[in-house]
């Protein structure tokens, strides 16, 4: 059973919605910059659970918070520091958009991230953190947290080992003078207002020195992260919410939030779904630091079905690692094709179930699995102007392509061309050499090339050439590596390449024979 079916089944069988009617599934992302693709795993985990509960006929809503009320704590490397440095420490909603047409910084980056959700087939209901704070929906919870600040401090110490002094309050005030929240320190709650001073200097962010008192309601202040998380579960009415494994460790953010939810707010936390990281090239990414690949960057590499496979294909207890400049891109396409082959063969198992879940929900009822040419072969052929992709695909398939197969091939070719021009390593880039490269060949290599030229006196298929190349290792004799290296050198001026038999069969026979003879001189 796939992890998603297992978890959705557990929710169905063991839990009841808080309101007795509809399961509320929630996730969020702080919009501190271009959102890295790692955050898409949470989007997909919650989204696929919502889809499966829907298949069961269980009412549910997937709600996603675009968090615009955390502090702007660093200027990403891809933005002009001279322009944005003055806004450090302010709430994200108060930082200007990098481009015209958006209300603020958070809206700009939120729009890009939401577009990736849509392209991948996930359609949560969006809301902003400021909507809950400014509307007063968080006020009662802020009040409880302030009244029970001593309990919050105790929980932080007991659960995570974080010690706060007795004056510490679990809110971050927005300074009335400079508009920053990262530099303020709240203290002395009197039931209506908190005292605060804007005298902090975290990470070099300049404070203004203002002191005063403010009523911490309707967005004048925000709860700190772990308290805020627990409070939102109650304010939003969350039934299901997971998080990355870094949050789910003992003493981590989820552990702290669970204790606060129970001991301070008096409610049970939502059903948890801890999941492993989505890495890029073996590294965890950071939006605010500008490191790693954004969700948009990675989603642009794949059709929606294959991007969904990257997000949901592995068990959530396993890491996902995609390196756009490595082998993982063609391997993902191969994995998808393997699932499609199983569907065409009529296999009804976890693989066919995964293939179905990779399809966009609106297309799932009419699910089909057309034959597909391997991504590696497509990526090679689109670089060879003398080859017709549809003709070569028909040769590999052994029959004419159907309309669906041609549509799938055309789509794959577009993505292959994009990958080749953006991330593909040099080993996947080929250029047919019009002139004979300067290459030194051994006597055994020259003898093998002469023999191959004789074999090509008549037209040969790729399969025949493939078999002949492997026969020659004993007839010449020659090591296969030396033979293939000679072929790739004289035609592509490199040491490796595509399957040699099919590659040679796709070229003009006269051109191949002439080049073989020239190289053997």
Secondary structure, DSSP 8 states (H G I E B T S, - for coil): --HHHHHHHHHHHH---TTSS-EEEEEEEE-SSS-BTTHHHHHHHHHHHHHHHHHTT--EEEEEEEE--SB-----TTS-HHHHGGGTTBBGGGS--SSTTSSSHHHHHHHHHHHHHHHTT---EEEEHHHHHHTTTTHHHHHHHHHTHHHHHHHIIIII-----TT--SEEE--TTT-BSTTEEEEEE-SS-EEEEE---GGG------EEEE---TTSEEE-HHHHHHHHHHHHT-SB--EEHHHHSTTSHHHHHHHHHHHTS-S---B--EE--EEETTB--BTTTTBS-BHHHHHTTS-HHHHHHHHHSS-TTS-EEE-TTSTHHHHHHHHHHHHHHHHHTT--SHHHHHHHHHS-GGGGGG--------HHHHHHHTT-TTS-HHHHHHHHHTS---HHHHHHHHHHHHHHHHHHHHT--GGG-----SS-------HHHHHHHHHHHHHTTS---HHHHHHHHHHHHHHTT--HHHHHHHHHHHHHSSS--S-HHHHHHTS-HHHHHHHHHHHH-
